[in-house]
Amino acid sequence: MPDTFESLLVKLRRAKTALRAIIAGAALPDSVDLVKLTPSTGPESEDSH
């Protein structure tokens, strides 16, 4: 039986919610880690002066 328009919208909403959860759970910690690592590992580190 083919999907109705309403069921497709529900699937889209679920996919959007899942994507937001993935982005919030995966991308944000990665960016935080990059912010922490960049100053300490960069050549312009304050520790090297």
VENLINBEL-V863371 format. One record per run of one state. SS is the DSSP state (2 for helix, 1 for strand, 0 for the rest). FROM is the first residue (numbers start at 1). TO is the last residue. If there is no record, write none. Layout:
ss=SS from=FROM to=TO
ss=SS from=FROM to=TO
This chain:
ss=0 from=1 to=4
ss=2 from=5 to=41
ss=0 from=42 to=45
ss=2 from=46 to=48
ss=0 from=49 to=49
